[in-house]
Structures are given as structure tokens and as C-alpha cells.
Amino acid sequence: MSARRIVLCLPAKTRFFDPLPEETARRDVELSAEWDGTPAGVVGCAEGGWVALTLAAEHTQLVDRLVLVSAPAPGTEPTTIDLDSIQAKTLVLFGMRDEAVSHADRSWWRDRLNARLEMVPNGGRDILVRTWPRVLSHLAPHTLRK
């Protein structure tokens, strides 16, 4: 069986990195910065969440799981992404102390995606590394090596 492909979408100008290499290595996953058109789980961090949403909306048969980490709501402009088309099982994570993401942002996501919303206690904006085990468990369930 081939490794589970996971695409990590980061904000523009952020260098690609593996948030927690030891944890990633414990699972049978292939982490990538680019989507190659094959089935994958997708995670978007901060503004990279919009790239992840676009992939999930445009490739509903290939993106089966989605995680958004500290993703801001679009503000006053309506989004051009058809959120209703997203079929991926979705998890949205926010830090409880993230001042860049308002209660309205969190409500926006809860109201528009059929997603599980989880708050990270004492977490701020940069929770990707801290939540990486949870992200992997959602994107690649049953892949933890013994």
C-alpha cells in the first residue's frame, strides 16, 4: 500500500517545512508542498487555508479530508470559492488566544462548513506545530506505526 499523501498549504512567502518531523515519520504519509493531482488530504495554515479550500472545492473526488489551522475568514468581501461543494471531512483548529482570529471568524467557519471546530487551550496564532499530531490523525487516520 502506498503512503497517504498530505498537501500542506502555507501562507505566501512562507518556506515549506515539516511541522513535526518525528510525528510525521511515525505515520505512513508523504508530506508535500504541491498537489500533483492524486488523492490527498489537505491542510491549510493561516492564509494558506484559502489555497486548501480551493483545492477541496475544485477537486471534490480527490480531496477527502481537510484541515484549516488559524484560517482567517474572508472579511467583508464574499468568497469566490463554492464552500457548498466541499465534501471533504473537515476539521478547523484555532488557538483560544489568537488575537488575529476573532470570534466572528470562528463563527464564520462554523456556519459555512460542515466541520468540526476545535479550540486549542492557551494557543495563539502559531499552533500548527503544536497541533500537528491532531492534524495528522484527522488527515491520515489509522496510519500510526506501532
C-alpha positions in Angstrom: 0.0 0.0 0.0 1.4 3.5 -0.9 1.8 6.3 1.6 -1.0 8.6 2.4 -0.4 11.9 0.5 -0.8 15.1 2.5 -0.5 18.6 1.0 0.5 21.4 3.3 -0.6 24.8 2.1 1.2 27.6 3.9 0.9 31.4 3.6 2.6 33.1 0.6 6.3 33.6 1.1 6.5 31.0 3.9 9.1 28.4 3.3 7.8 24.9 3.3 8.6 22.8 6.4 7.5 19.7 8.1 5.9 20.9 11.3 7.0 18.0 13.4 9.2 15.5 11.5 9.3 12.9 14.3 5.5 12.8 14.3 5.2 12.7 10.5 7.7 9.9 10.4 5.5 7.8 12.8 2.8 7.7 10.1 2.8 6.3 6.6 2.4 9.7 5.0 4.1 11.6 2.2 4.1 15.4 3.0 4.2 17.8 0.1 4.0 21.5 -0.6 2.4 20.9 -4.0 -0.6 19.0 -5.1 0.1 16.6 -8.0 -3.5 15.7 -8.9 -3.6 12.5 -7.0 -5.9 11.7 -4.0 -4.7 13.6 -0.9 -5.6 15.1 2.4 -5.0 18.8 2.5 -4.1 21.2 5.4 -4.1 24.9 5.1 -2.4 27.2 7.7 -3.4 30.8 8.2 -3.9 32.4 4.7 -2.8 29.1 3.2 -6.3 27.9 4.3 -7.7 29.6 1.2 -5.5 27.5 -1.1 -6.5 24.4 0.8 -10.2 25.3 0.4 -9.8 25.9 -3.3 -8.2 22.5 -3.8 -11.0 20.9 -1.8 -13.8 22.7 -3.7 -12.3 22.1 -7.2 -11.3 18.5 -6.6 -14.1 17.0 -4.5 -13.3 13.4 -5.6 -9.6 13.7 -4.8 -9.5 15.7 -1.6 -11.3 13.6 1.0 -10.0 15.3 4.2 -9.3 18.9 5.0 -7.8 20.7 8.0 -7.8 24.5 8.4 -5.4 25.9 11.1 -5.9 29.5 12.2 -7.5 30.4 8.9 -9.0 33.9 8.8 -12.5 34.5 7.5 -12.7 36.5 4.2 -13.7 39.8 5.8 -16.3 41.9 4.1 -15.7 40.5 0.5 -17.6 37.4 -0.4 -15.5 34.4 -1.2 -15.5 33.1 -4.8 -14.9 29.5 -3.5 -18.1 27.4 -3.6 -17.9 26.2 0.0 -21.1 24.1 -0.5 -19.2 21.9 -3.0 -16.6 20.8 -0.4 -17.3 17.2 0.5 -14.1 16.6 2.4 -14.4 15.6 6.1 -13.2 18.9 7.6 -11.5 20.0 10.9 -11.0 23.6 11.8 -8.5 24.5 14.6 -8.0 27.8 16.3 -5.9 28.9 19.3 -8.0 30.3 22.1 -5.5 33.2 22.5 -5.2 34.0 18.8 -5.9 37.7 18.6 -5.7 37.7 14.8 -8.8 35.5 14.5 -11.9 36.9 16.0 -15.0 35.2 17.4 -16.7 36.3 14.2 -14.1 34.5 12.1 -14.6 31.3 14.1 -18.4 31.7 13.7 -18.0 32.3 10.0 -16.2 28.9 9.6 -18.7 27.1 11.8 -21.7 28.5 10.0 -20.3 27.8 6.4 -18.6 24.5 6.6 -19.9 21.2 7.9 -16.8 21.0 10.0 -15.6 20.0 13.4 -14.3 23.1 15.2 -11.7 22.7 17.9 -10.2 25.3 20.1 -6.6 24.9 21.4 -6.3 26.0 25.0 -3.6 28.6 25.6 -2.9 28.5 21.8 -2.1 31.6 19.8 -1.7 32.2 16.1 1.1 29.7 15.6 -0.5 26.4 16.6 0.5 24.3 13.6 3.4 22.6 15.2 1.5 22.1 18.5 -1.5 20.6 16.7 0.4 18.6 14.1 -0.4 15.2 15.8 -4.1 16.1 15.7 -3.8 17.3 12.1 -2.2 14.0 11.1 -4.8 11.9 13.0 -7.6 13.7 11.0 -5.9 13.6 7.6 -4.4 10.1 7.8 -6.4 8.1 10.3 -5.2 4.6 11.2 -1.7 5.2 9.8 0.2 5.4 13.1 3.0 2.9 13.1 3.4 0.8 16.2 
